[in-house]
């Protein structure tokens, strides 16, 4: 449970900092003798609320795992 909480904390911080995932999609077109490759940049936005909720849930899981050991 504690490890999952730490993973959620890391994901939450990264989501708050970057606020999205950007990646490239290559498109290839054959024009007779030539082949043209164009890379298109796409972004999947992550709202700040997703980062905040995962950060809070991760902190709660870490704190609950500490209390369970006492």
N, C-alpha and C positions, 0 to 999 in steps of 0.2 A: 504494500500500500504506500509505503514511504517513497519507493522508487517511482511509482506512478505520479505521486505528488510533485516530486522534483522535476519529472518530465513535463508536467503541466505548467510548472513555474517557468521553466526555460522556454516552452512554447509561448506562454503569455507575454514574456518580456520581448521575445523576438517578434511576435505579432504586433506589439505596441510600437516597437522601433521601426520595423519595415512597412507595416500596414498594407502588405500585399505580396504576392508571389509573381515574379516576372520570369518568363521563359521565351525561348525562340522556337518558331515553327518553320522549318525549311520547306519551301515550295519550289519544285523543279518543273521546268517547261522545256519541251523539245521543239526547237525551231528549225527543223531540217538538218543543216550541218552543225548547228550550234545547240548547246544545252545551257539554259539560263537557270541559275539557282538564286532565289531571293529568300532571305530570312525575315520573317514577320515577327515582331515583338508583341507578345500578348501578356496581359496582366490580369491576375485574379485578385480582386481587392478583398482585404480582410478588415472589417469594421473594428474600430478600437474596442467596442463592447466585447468582442470575441476574446481579445487579449486580456481585458480586465476580468472577465468571468473565469477564464482558465487560470489566470494568476491567483485569483481569490480561492478557487477550488483547490489549486495545488497547495497553497498555504494552509488551507483548512485540513487537507489530507495529511500533510506533514505534522501539523500540530496534534491531530487526532492520533496519529501513530505514536507520538511521544507520550501522550497521556495513557495509551493502552499498555505501555511497557512499565509504567510506574506501579 
